[in-house]
């Protein structure tokens, strides 16, 4: 009898542990504006196991920034998502609706041996943070054509602290750089702007269980992750050489200009997954699903030699145009090199084009090395987004000091740092 009771107690405890883990999971919905609709990726993070996992999401065709306000279908999907649990929303902002910027603000100190005080930090951010916001806001207005009112600041974070070029972990030192000493204090600042009417429309569609959590320009997290990794690993304290980053999307390729000091959107070229499909479809007359399967088979040598040769011949000119466009962008940004996230055509590019050496590696972008991110099926784009959601510092002293000077600019509906 005692044995049975003990087994029941153990089973009950195990059941409680499982239920608690399920209840305490951090649930995320990542919304991206595609060319023909809105896509939602579902992901959760288990703090006990430190594992992030992608779940099945949904795609709603026909939703655009112009009709999102009245789209009851999206509202219904968001209402039942993760029911009855709360969840957080990350929005990937397309370049025509806003953008993200990474830049560095540097405090040069006359008395390097004097501990840094909160008053010193308050004065510094009050003098410089507002100016940087206005500068990048004007860039968004110029690029997207929106007016001053509609260029809405939705995110402002201090993402890194360097003292005399030495990276300081805000996880190990949550009050950094307070009470530390040094001559040059550099703060990495990440700011994102979003078109106000679209933000307001999206906000009205959300259930009470959902909280707006993060905003990144779509594709921005790829070069940003590379820079963060480089800052953490830069033992020699040498400057990060300028590079370009490219995200191959369905209808085009977005390009970012990057360095250790700044990251910003540069341009897009009209060559992507769909243009390759249309080129092959014009010759062979295949549907989109067959095209995807064919690329996979050709990439891994699972097709006949005749088919492989035929596909390579048809797509060679399209790939060459893409390669030339990327090389031109590299020169325009005065970059020493380029990294490429090839998206849906990754296997093919990796196996059959001169861009193979430029492909981004998983190890480089996963600067959140204490979290296990399961492989996400559509390239590293979503992997880097999830990593930035989980690893970027939010609730630490330096963010509180910085944000209090501009908090009134950020909508209250967005989760506070």
N, C-alpha and C positions, 0 to 999 in steps of 0.2 A: 504493500500500500504506500509506504514511504517513497519507494522508487517511482511509482506512478505519479505521486504528487510532485516529486522533484522534476520528473520529465515534463509534467504539465507547466510547472513554474518556469522551467528553462524555455519551453516553447512559447509561453506567454511573453517572456522577456524578449525573445528573438522577434516575435511578431511586433511587439511595441517598438523595438529598435528599427525594424524595417519601416513601419508606419511613420515613425518620427523622421527618418531620413527622407522619405518621400515628401512629407509635409514641409520639411525645412529646406528642400532644394530651392536654389535660386533659378527662377524660370525667366527666360528672355524670348522676346519676339523681335526679330530683326527685319525691318521693313525697308525694301528697296524699290525705287521707282524705275521700272524697266521701260523699254520703248513702247510696249504694247499692253502695259498693265502694272499692277503692284504685286510684288512677291513677298511672302512672309516666310522667313526661316525660323523654326522653333529650336531652341537650345536650352539645356539646363546645366547647372553646375552643382555638383555634390561637394560640399565643403569638407566632409569627413574623408572622402577618398581623393579629393582634389582632381576629380575627373569632370571634364566638360563633354557633353554628348549632343550631337545633332539629332533632332526628331523630324518626323515628316511635317512639312509645312503646307502652304497652299499658294496658288497663283490665281489672281482675279484679273481676267483680261478686260481691256477697255477702260480701265480707270486711269485718269490722267489728273494732273494738277488742276485742270479746268473744271472737272466734274466731280472731284472727290468730295466736295461739300455735301452733295445730295446723294451719295452712294450708300444706300441702305444695306446692300449686300456686304460691303466691307465692315460696316458697323455690326452686322449680325455675326460675322466670322470672329471679330474681335471680342464680342460679348460672350461667345461660348469657348473661346480659347482658354485652355488650362482650367476651365471651371471645375471646382469653385475656388481655386488657389489664386493668390495675387501673382502678378508678373510685371516685368519691366520691359520697356520698349526702347530699342535703339533704332534710329532712323539714319539710313544711308542717303545723303543728300546728293542728287545729280548736279553736275557742274552748271547747268542752266538755271538752277533754283537756289544756288548758294555756293558755299565752299569752306574748306578748312585751311588754316594757315598755322605753320609752326615757325616760331622765331625766338630769338634769344634777347633777353634784357640783361644788361650787365651793370652791376654796382661796383664802381671803382672806389676803394676806401683809402683815405689818407693815413689812417692809423690801423695798419693791418694786424697789429698784436692786440687790439682792443676787441673784446667779445661783442658780437653782433647783438644789438638790442631790438626789441619789437618796435620801438619808436623809430629806429633807423629804417627798418623794413617798411613800416607804415608810410613814412615820408617818401621812400623810394617808389613804392607802387602808386601812391597818390599822384606823383609827378610824371610817371612814365606809362602806366597801364592804359589810361584813358587815351593817350596820344596814339598808342599802337592800335587800339580798337578803331579809332577814327580813320587811321591810315588804311587798314585792311577793309574796313567798311566801304570806303570810297572805291577800292579795287573791286569789290563785289558789285557795287552799283555800276561801275564802268563795264564790267564783264557781262552782267545779266540784264542790264537796262532797267533795273528797278530803282525806285526813288529812296530817299533817306528813311522814310517811315517803314518801308517794306523790307529793308535789309536788317533783319532781326538777329541780334546776337543770342545764340542758344547754348553756347558752351564757352567757358573760359577756365582753363586749368593750368596750374604749374605742374609740368610733367617730369621735370628733372632739376636737380640742383648740383652745380659744380663749384667747388671752392679751389681757386688757383688751378683750374683745369682738371681737378680730381673729382670724379663722380661720387656723390654722396647718396647713399640709399635712404630714402625717406621711410622705408619699412623698418630698417635697422635703427634709424635715428628720426623718430616721428616729429621731433621739434626742430629738425635741421632747417636752416642754418643758425637758428637762435642759439646764442651763447658760444658759437664757434668763432674762430679767428681766421683771417685771411685777407688778402689784398683785393682780389677780384672774385666777386660772387656772380655766377651766371645762372639765370633762371630760364629754362625751356618752357615756353608758353604755347599752348594749343588753343586756338580760337576757331569756332565754327559759326557761320552765318546761314540763315535759312529764310526763304521767302515767307513773309508774315502771313499772307492770306492762306497759303497751304498749311502752315503751322496751325493756324486758328481752326481751319476746317478739320484737320486731323484730330486736334484736341477735342472737338465736339463729338467725334465718333467713338471715343474711348470709354469703356466701362470704368466704374470706380475702382475696380481691382487693378487696373493697369496704370502704371506710372511712367511718364517720359523720363528716360534715364540718360541716354547718350546720343550724340549727334556727330557723325563724321562724314566728310565728303566721300562719296563712293570711290574706292581705290586708294584713298589717302593713307589708310592704315598699313598698306604694304611698305612704302618707303619710310613711313614713320617708325615702323617696327625695326627696320634695318638700322635707322639712325639711333634708336634707343639701345639696340644691341651693341652698336659700335661705341656709344658713350660709356656703357657699362664695362666693356672689355678693353677700353683704350688705356692700357697700362702706361704706355709711353707718353700719353697726353699730347699726341700729335694731332693736328687738324684733320677732320674727315674730308677727304677729297670730294669735290662736287660730282654728283652722278645723276642720271635720269632714271625714272622708273616708269614702266608702261604696263597698263592693265588692258588686255585684249577682251573686249566685251562683245555682245552680239552684233551691234551695228557699227561699232567703231572701236578705236583704241585711244584711251585716255593717257596722257603723258604728264608726269610731274617732274619739276626741277628741284633737286635736293642737295643739301650739304649738311654739315654739322650745325650750322647756324639757322638755316631756313628750309622750309619745304612749302611749295605752292604748286597749284595746277598751272601747267604751261599751255597745253593745246590738245586737240583731238584730231586724229586722222580717220577718214571714212572707210576704213578697212577693218573687218572683224569676222566673226564666225558666220554671219549671214551672207556676207559678200563671197566668202569661200563656198558656202553652200550653193548660192545662186550660180556661181561659175561652174560648179560640177553638175548642178541640176540642168543647166543649159545644154550640157553635152550628153548627159546620161539619162536625164529625166527621172530622178529619184526623189522620194519625199525626205523630209527633215530627219525623221527617225532612222531611216535607212542610211542617210548620210553620216549620222553619228556612229552607227555600227560599222560602216565601211571604213571610216577614219581609224577606228579602234583596231580593226582587223589588219589594215595596211601598216599601222604603226608597229604592231607586234609580229608582223610577218605571217599572219594567219590567212592571208589571201594568196591567190596564185600569183606567180611572177608577172603574168600578163596584166592582171588587175592592178597590181602595185605600180607597174610601169605606167599604165594608163592614167591612174589617179595622180601620180606624181607629175606627169606631163601636163595634165589639165590644170593643176593647182600651182605649178611652178611660177607662172607669171604673177599670180595673185600674191604668193608668198614673197616674191622678189619686190613687188610694189610695197608690201608691208615693211620689209627689211629696209628698203631705201627711205621710206618715210620715217622710220625709227632712227636711222642713221642721221637724217637731216635734223631731227629733233635733238639728237645728242649734240650735234654741232651748234645748234641755236642756243642750247642751254649751257654751252661751253663745259660739257661734262667729260670726265675722263673715262666713264664707262656707263653702262646701262644694265638694269635688271628688268626682267620681263616676267609677269605673271600671265601665262598664256590662256588661262581659263579653259574653255571646253575643247580647245584644239591643242592642249598641252602635250599629249602623247605624240601627236603627229609632228609638231614643231621640234620636240626633243629628239625625234628619231630621224628627221629628214630635211632639216634646214640649217643654214649657217647661223641661225640664232641660238642653237643648242647651248653654246658656251655662256650665253647671257641669261639663261633661265635661272630664276630665283631658287635658292635651296631652302628647304624647310628649316634647317638648323639655324640659318641666318636670321630668319624673322621671328623665331620662337624665343624671344628674350624673356618670356614668362616661363622660365625653365622649371619652376616647381609645380607647374600645373600640367596635367596630361590632357592634351586636346586630341580627341579621336580624329582620325582623318576625315575631312569634310569633302564631299564628293565633287564640288565644283571649284577646285583649285584652292590656293591659299588665301583667296580673297576673304572668305568668311572665317577662316581660321585666325587671320590676323585681327579681324573685327572682334571675335570672341576674346582673344588674348588681350586686346586693349580695353575691352569692357571690364575684364576681371582684374587686370594688373595695374592699370593706370591709377595713380594715387588720387583719391577723392577727399577723404576725411582726414586731413592732416593739417598741421598748424599753418604751413606756408600757403596752402590753398585758402584757408579761412582768412588769413591776412590779406591776400590778394583779392579775393572775391568780394569782401565787404566794401571795397572801394567802388565796385561797379555792379553790385548785386541788383540794383534797381533797373539795370539794363536787361537782365535776363528774366523771362517770364516766370512767375511763381509756380506755374504748373509743372515745371521741370524739377526733378528731385534735387534737393540741395546737396552741396558737397559736404 
